[in-house]
Amino acid sequence: MSMTDAQISAFQNASGVAPQSSSTLWLSLVLVLALLWCAWVMWTAYRGWATGSVRFGALGGSTARVLLTLLVLMFFTLS
């Protein structure tokens, strides 16, 4: 459902930015936070593997789950 011209005008007057710019900002913020979370998960899994407390198979499973989560999130946010 798209915004009417009156809604777009009201949004721009109230916020000072266009609705498209606001949408791009929020989507970018979500994706950046998701990428940071993925990096944290991978770093933690690697540290566990390097110290011997996590098996290589568990590291591979964590990698696959993180990549799948990131792909699904990107599919829904960028489509």
C-alpha distances in whole Angstrom, upper triangle without the diagonal:
4,7,9,13,14,12,13,16,17,16,18,21,21,20,22,20,17,13,14,17,17,14,17,20,18,18,21,23,22,23,26,27,27,29,31,31,32,35,36,36,38,40,41,42,44,46,47,48,50,52,52,50,47,48,47,45,43,42,41,39,37,37,35,33,32,31,29,27,26,25,23,21,21,20,17,16,17,15
4,7,10,12,10,10,13,14,13,15,18,18,18,19,17,14,11,11,15,15,13,16,18,17,17,21,22,22,23,26,27,27,29,31,32,33,35,37,37,39,41,42,43,45,47,48,49,51,53,53,51,49,50,48,47,45,44,42,41,39,38,36,34,33,32,30,28,27,26,24,22,22,21,18,17,17,16
4,7,8,6,6,10,10,10,12,14,15,15,16,15,12,9,11,14,14,13,16,18,18,18,21,22,23,24,27,28,28,30,32,33,34,36,38,38,40,42,43,44,46,48,49,50,52,54,55,53,50,52,50,49,47,46,45,43,41,40,39,37,35,34,33,31,29,29,27,25,24,23,21,19,19,18
4,5,5,6,9,10,11,12,14,15,16,17,16,13,12,14,17,16,16,19,21,21,22,25,26,26,28,30,31,32,34,36,37,38,40,41,42,44,46,47,48,50,52,53,54,56,58,59,57,54,55,54,53,51,49,48,47,45,44,42,40,39,38,37,34,33,32,30,28,28,27,24,23,23,22
4,5,5,6,9,10,11,12,14,15,16,15,12,11,13,16,16,17,19,21,22,23,25,27,27,29,31,32,33,35,37,38,39,41,43,44,45,47,48,50,51,53,54,56,57,59,60,58,56,57,56,55,53,51,50,49,47,45,44,42,41,40,39,36,35,34,33,30,29,29,26,24,24,24
4,5,5,6,9,10,11,12,14,15,15,13,12,15,17,17,18,21,22,22,24,26,27,28,30,32,33,34,36,38,39,40,42,43,45,46,48,49,51,52,54,55,57,58,60,61,59,57,58,57,56,54,52,52,50,48,47,46,44,42,41,40,38,36,36,34,32,31,31,28,26,26,26
4,5,5,6,9,10,10,12,13,13,11,10,13,15,14,15,18,19,19,21,23,24,25,27,29,29,31,33,34,35,37,39,40,41,43,45,46,47,49,50,51,53,55,56,57,56,53,55,54,52,50,49,48,46,44,43,43,40,38,38,37,34,33,33,31,28,28,28,25,23,24,23
4,5,5,6,9,10,11,11,10,8,7,10,12,12,13,15,17,17,19,21,22,23,25,27,28,29,31,33,34,35,37,38,40,41,43,44,46,47,49,50,52,53,55,56,54,52,54,52,51,49,48,47,45,43,42,41,39,37,36,36,33,31,31,30,27,26,26,24,22,22,22
4,5,5,6,9,10,10,10,9,10,12,14,14,16,18,19,20,22,24,24,26,28,29,30,32,34,35,36,38,40,41,42,44,45,47,48,50,51,53,54,56,57,59,57,55,57,55,54,52,50,50,49,46,45,45,43,40,40,39,37,35,35,33,31,30,30,28,25,25,25
4,6,5,6,8,10,11,10,10,14,15,14,16,19,19,19,22,24,24,25,28,29,30,31,34,34,35,38,39,40,42,44,45,46,48,49,51,52,54,55,57,58,56,54,56,55,54,52,50,50,48,46,45,44,42,40,40,39,36,35,35,33,30,30,30,28,25,26,26
4,6,5,6,8,8,7,7,11,11,10,12,15,15,15,18,20,20,22,24,25,26,28,30,31,32,34,35,36,38,40,41,42,44,46,47,48,50,51,53,54,53,50,52,51,50,48,46,46,45,42,41,41,39,36,36,36,33,31,32,30,27,26,27,25,22,23,23
4,6,5,5,5,5,7,10,10,10,13,15,15,16,19,20,20,22,24,25,26,28,30,31,32,34,36,37,39,40,41,43,45,46,47,49,51,52,53,55,53,51,53,52,51,49,47,47,46,43,42,42,40,37,37,37,34,32,32,31,28,27,28,26,23,23,24
4,6,6,8,9,11,14,14,13,16,18,18,19,22,23,23,25,28,28,29,31,33,34,35,37,39,39,41,43,44,45,47,49,50,51,53,54,56,58,56,54,56,55,54,52,50,50,49,46,45,45,43,40,40,40,37,35,36,35,32,31,32,29,26,27,28
4,6,8,10,11,14,14,12,15,18,17,17,21,22,21,23,26,27,27,29,31,32,33,35,37,37,39,41,42,43,45,47,48,49,51,52,54,55,54,52,54,53,53,50,48,48,47,44,43,43,41,38,39,38,35,34,35,33,30,30,31,28,25,26,28
4,6,8,9,12,11,9,13,15,13,14,17,18,18,20,23,23,24,26,28,28,30,32,33,34,36,38,39,40,42,43,44,46,48,49,50,52,50,49,51,50,49,47,45,45,44,41,40,40,38,35,36,36,33,31,32,31,27,27,28,26,23,24,25
4,7,10,12,10,10,14,15,14,16,18,19,19,22,24,24,25,28,29,29,31,33,34,35,37,39,40,41,43,44,45,47,49,50,51,53,52,50,52,51,51,48,46,46,45,42,41,42,40,37,37,37,34,32,33,32,29,28,29,27,24,24,26
4,7,8,7,7,10,11,11,13,15,16,16,19,21,21,23,25,26,27,29,31,32,33,35,36,37,39,41,42,43,45,47,47,49,51,50,48,50,48,48,46,44,43,42,40,38,39,37,34,33,34,31,29,29,29,26,24,26,24,21,21,22
4,5,5,6,9,10,11,13,15,16,17,19,20,21,23,25,26,27,29,31,32,33,35,36,38,39,41,42,44,45,47,48,50,51,50,48,49,48,47,45,43,43,42,39,38,38,36,33,33,33,30,28,28,27,24,23,24,22,19,19,20
4,5,5,6,9,10,11,12,14,15,17,18,20,21,23,24,26,27,29,30,32,33,35,36,38,39,41,42,44,45,46,48,50,48,46,47,46,45,43,41,41,39,37,36,35,33,31,30,30,27,25,26,25,22,20,21,19,16,16,17
4,5,5,6,9,10,11,12,14,15,16,18,20,21,22,24,26,27,28,30,32,33,34,36,37,39,40,42,43,44,47,48,47,44,45,44,43,41,39,38,37,35,33,33,31,29,28,28,26,23,23,22,20,18,19,17,14,13,14
4,5,5,6,9,10,10,12,14,15,16,18,20,21,22,24,26,27,28,30,31,33,35,36,37,39,41,42,43,45,46,45,43,44,43,42,40,38,38,37,34,33,33,31,28,28,28,26,23,23,23,20,18,20,18,15,14,16
4,5,5,6,9,10,11,13,14,15,17,19,20,21,23,24,26,27,29,30,32,33,35,36,38,39,41,42,44,45,44,42,43,42,41,39,37,37,36,33,32,32,30,27,27,27,24,22,23,22,19,18,19,18,14,15,17
4,5,5,6,8,10,11,12,14,16,17,18,20,21,23,24,26,27,29,30,32,33,35,36,38,39,40,42,44,42,40,41,40,39,37,35,34,33,31,29,29,27,25,24,24,21,19,20,19,16,15,16,14,10,11,13
4,6,5,6,8,10,11,12,14,15,16,18,20,21,22,24,26,27,28,30,31,33,34,36,37,38,40,42,41,38,40,38,37,35,33,33,32,29,28,28,26,23,23,23,21,18,18,18,15,13,15,14,10,10,13
4,6,5,6,9,10,10,12,14,15,16,18,20,21,22,24,26,27,29,30,31,33,35,36,37,39,41,39,37,39,38,37,35,33,33,32,29,28,28,26,23,23,24,21,18,20,19,16,15,17,16,12,13,16
4,5,5,6,9,10,11,12,14,15,17,18,20,21,23,24,26,27,29,30,32,33,35,36,38,39,37,35,37,36,35,33,31,31,30,27,26,26,24,21,21,22,19,16,18,17,14,13,16,14,10,12,15
4,5,5,6,9,10,11,12,14,15,16,18,20,21,23,24,26,27,28,30,32,33,34,36,37,36,34,35,34,33,31,29,28,27,25,23,23,22,19,18,18,16,13,14,14,11,10,12,10,7,8,11
4,5,5,6,9,10,10,12,14,15,16,18,20,21,22,24,26,27,28,30,31,32,35,36,35,33,34,33,32,30,28,28,27,24,23,23,22,18,18,19,16,13,15,15,12,10,13,13,9,10,13
4,6,5,6,9,10,11,12,14,15,16,18,20,21,22,24,26,27,29,30,31,33,35,33,31,33,32,32,29,27,27,27,23,22,23,21,18,18,19,16,14,16,16,13,12,15,14,11,13,16
4,6,5,6,9,10,11,12,14,15,16,18,20,21,22,24,26,27,29,30,32,33,31,29,31,30,29,27,25,25,24,21,20,20,18,15,16,16,13,11,13,13,9,10,13,12,9,11,14
4,5,5,6,9,10,10,12,14,15,16,18,20,21,22,24,26,27,28,30,31,30,28,29,28,27,25,23,23,22,19,18,18,16,13,13,14,11,9,11,11,8,7,11,11,8,10,13
4,5,5,6,9,10,11,12,14,15,16,18,20,21,22,24,26,27,29,30,29,27,29,27,27,25,23,23,23,19,18,19,18,14,14,16,14,11,13,15,11,11,15,15,12,13,17
4,5,5,6,9,10,10,12,14,15,16,18,20,21,23,24,25,27,29,27,25,27,26,26,24,22,22,21,18,17,19,17,13,14,16,13,11,14,15,11,12,16,15,13,15,18
4,5,5,6,9,10,10,12,14,15,16,18,20,21,22,24,26,27,25,23,25,24,23,21,19,19,18,15,14,15,13,10,11,12,9,7,11,11,8,9,13,13,11,13,17
4,5,5,6,9,10,10,12,14,15,16,18,20,21,22,24,26,25,22,24,22,22,20,18,18,18,15,13,14,13,10,10,12,10,8,11,13,10,10,14,15,13,14,18
4,5,5,6,9,10,10,12,14,15,16,18,20,21,23,24,23,21,23,22,23,20,18,19,19,15,14,16,15,11,13,15,13,11,14,16,14,14,18,18,16,18,21
4,5,5,6,9,10,11,12,14,15,17,18,20,21,23,21,19,21,21,21,18,16,17,16,13,12,14,12,9,11,13,11,10,14,15,12,14,17,18,16,18,21
4,5,5,6,8,10,11,12,14,15,16,18,20,21,20,17,19,18,18,15,13,14,13,10,9,11,10,6,8,11,9,8,11,13,12,13,16,17,16,18,21
4,6,5,6,8,10,10,12,14,15,16,18,20,19,17,19,18,18,16,13,14,15,11,10,13,13,9,11,14,13,11,14,16,15,16,19,20,19,20,23
4,6,5,6,9,10,11,12,14,15,17,18,17,16,18,18,18,16,13,15,15,12,11,15,13,10,13,16,14,13,17,18,17,18,21,22,21,23,26
4,6,5,6,9,10,11,12,14,16,17,15,13,15,15,15,12,10,12,12,8,8,11,10,8,11,13,12,12,15,17,16,18,20,21,21,23,25
4,5,5,6,9,10,10,12,14,15,14,12,14,13,13,11,8,10,11,7,7,10,10,8,10,13,13,12,15,17,17,18,21,22,22,23,26
4,5,5,6,9,10,10,12,14,14,12,14,14,16,13,10,13,14,11,10,14,14,12,14,17,16,16,19,21,20,21,24,25,25,26,29
4,5,5,6,9,10,11,12,11,10,13,13,15,12,10,13,13,10,11,15,14,12,15,18,17,17,20,22,21,23,25,26,26,28,30
4,5,5,6,9,10,11,9,7,10,10,11,8,6,9,10,7,8,12,12,11,14,16,16,16,19,21,21,22,25,26,26,28,30
4,5,5,6,9,10,10,8,10,9,12,10,7,10,12,10,10,13,14,13,15,18,18,18,21,23,23,24,26,28,28,29,32
4,5,5,6,9,9,9,11,11,14,12,10,13,15,13,13,17,17,16,18,21,21,21,24,26,25,27,29,31,30,32,34
4,5,5,6,5,5,8,10,12,10,8,12,13,11,13,16,16,16,18,21,21,22,24,26,26,27,30,31,31,33,35
4,5,5,6,5,6,7,10,9,7,10,12,11,12,15,16,16,18,21,21,22,24,26,26,28,30,32,32,33,35
4,5,8,8,9,9,13,12,10,13,16,14,15,18,19,19,21,23,24,24,26,29,29,30,32,34,34,35,38
4,6,8,10,11,15,13,12,16,17,16,17,21,21,21,23,26,26,26,29,31,31,32,35,36,36,37,40
4,6,7,9,12,11,11,14,16,15,17,20,21,21,23,25,26,27,29,31,31,33,35,36,37,38,40
4,7,10,12,10,11,14,15,14,16,19,19,19,22,24,24,25,28,29,30,31,34,35,35,37,39
4,7,8,6,7,10,11,10,13,15,16,16,19,20,21,22,24,26,27,28,30,32,32,34,36
4,5,5,6,9,10,11,13,14,16,17,19,20,21,23,25,26,27,29,30,32,33,34,36
4,5,5,6,9,10,11,12,14,15,17,18,20,21,22,24,26,27,28,30,32,32,34
4,5,5,6,9,10,10,12,14,15,16,18,20,21,22,24,26,27,29,30,31,33
4,5,5,6,8,10,10,12,14,15,16,18,20,21,22,24,26,27,28,30,31
4,5,5,6,9,10,11,12,14,15,17,18,20,21,22,24,26,27,28,30
4,5,5,6,9,10,11,12,14,15,16,18,20,21,22,24,26,26,28
4,5,5,6,9,10,11,12,14,15,16,18,20,21,23,24,25,27
4,5,5,6,9,10,11,12,14,15,16,18,20,21,22,24,26
4,6,5,6,9,10,11,12,14,15,16,18,20,21,22,24
4,6,5,6,9,10,10,12,14,15,16,18,20,21,22
4,6,5,6,9,10,11,12,14,15,17,18,20,21
4,5,5,6,9,10,11,12,14,16,16,18,20
4,5,5,6,9,10,10,12,14,15,16,18
4,5,5,6,9,10,10,12,14,15,16
4,6,5,6,9,10,11,12,14,15
4,6,5,6,8,10,10,12,14
4,5,5,6,9,10,10,12
4,5,5,6,9,10,11
4,5,5,6,8,10
4,5,5,6,8
4,6,6,6
4,6,6
4,6
4
